[in-house]
């Protein structure tokens, strides 16, 4: 499986929320996730099971969300993806009670693929944009 095919399959099956338990098909047993928030970078180790649980947590907060891949560019073992996720605020998050109102997440990541599976990624999410929407929805 090419790097682009692995990441495309990951988005279509796992990240979309359609089949989180398929994570083991697209992710290595140990994945380094570099999460960039402003100037801070935190690296966590994820397993396919951890990631599946993460997707289910997003579903608890944002319901059955829709995800649209707006750009996917592959070069060698790296794949860049930019996406838009739209859901409804149906669960408590960051101290905000559910409002049922729409919330849009805009994010991008670079995935490194080894042996046909995601082994590492660097992700940036517009967390301030999400927070602004949650604050506005709470008014």
N, C-alpha and C positions, 0 to 999 in steps of 0.2 A: 504494500500500500504506500502510495506517495505521501509526502508530508502534507500536501494540499488536501488529498483525499481523507487523510486521518483527521485533520482539523475540521474539514467540511462535515464529515460524518459525526464528529463530536458535537458540533453545533446543531445539526439536524436531529440527532437522537437524544443527546444528554443535556447540553446547555439549554436547549429549547424547553426542557421539562417533559418531553414526550416519553422518554424512557431513561430516567436517571441511572437505573441499574445496569445499563449497557456501558457504563463508564470504563469497565475493565477491558472493553474491546478497543478503546481509543487512548487509554492512559496507561503509562507504565505503572508498576507496583509502587514506585516512589517518585513523586513529582514535586519539584521545587517550584513554589508559587511565589514570585516576587510581586508584592502588592505595593504600588506606589501611591502615596497620599501626600500631595503637596511636595515638600522636600524630604519627607520620610519614606524610607523603603523598609518594609518588613518582609522577611522571607519565612514562609511556613512550608512544612512538608505535608503533602496530601497523598492519600491513597485513593484509588477509584471509589471505594466505599465512602470515604470522607467526602469526596466531591458529590456523590449521589445524595448524601445527607444534606450537603450545602444547597443543592438544587431544591430539595424538598422544603428546606427552611425558607428559600425565596418564594416558593409556592404558598407557604403558610402566610407570608407577609403580603405578597402581591397577587395572590390567586393564580388562576391559569393564565399566565402572561404570554404575550406574543413577542417573538424576537425576530428581527430582520437584520440579516448580515448586509451591511451597506457597502463593504469593500473587503476583499480577500486577495492578498498578494503573496505569492510563494516564491522563495528563492532558496535553492539548496535545501537545508534542513530547517529553515525558518519560514513561518507563515504569519503574516500580519493580518489581523481581522479588526474591523471597526463595525460596531453594531448598535442598534437601538432596541431597547426592551420596553414594552408598554404593559402595564398591569394596573390593578386597582388596589388601593391601600386597604386590605381586609384583615391585617393582623398587626399587633403592636410591634413597633420598631423604633429604636433610638429614643424611647420615651414618648413616642407619639401614638395615641390611641387610634384605632382604625377609623377611617372616614368613608371608605367606599369610593373615594374619588380617584381619578387616574393619576398615575405616577410614571414618568418616563425616565429611563436610565440610558445615558449615552456613555459608551465605553469603547476601549480598544485594547488589544493585547498582541504581543508577539509570542508565538509558540515555537519551541524547539522540539523537533520530532527526531527520535532515535529508534531504529528498528521498527518503524511503522507506527509508533505510539508517542503520544505527547509525554515528554520527559521533564520539561521546564517551561515556565511562561512568565512574562512580565506584563502586568495588567494595570491600566489606569482607568478609573471610573470617576465621572463627574459627581463626586459625593456632595459637594456644596450645592450643585443643582438639585439633587434629590432632597437634600435638607430644606432648601428654599421651597420646593413644592410641598413637602410635608408641613412646614410652617404655614404656608398660605392655605393649605387645605384644612388646617386645624382652626383657622379663624372663623 
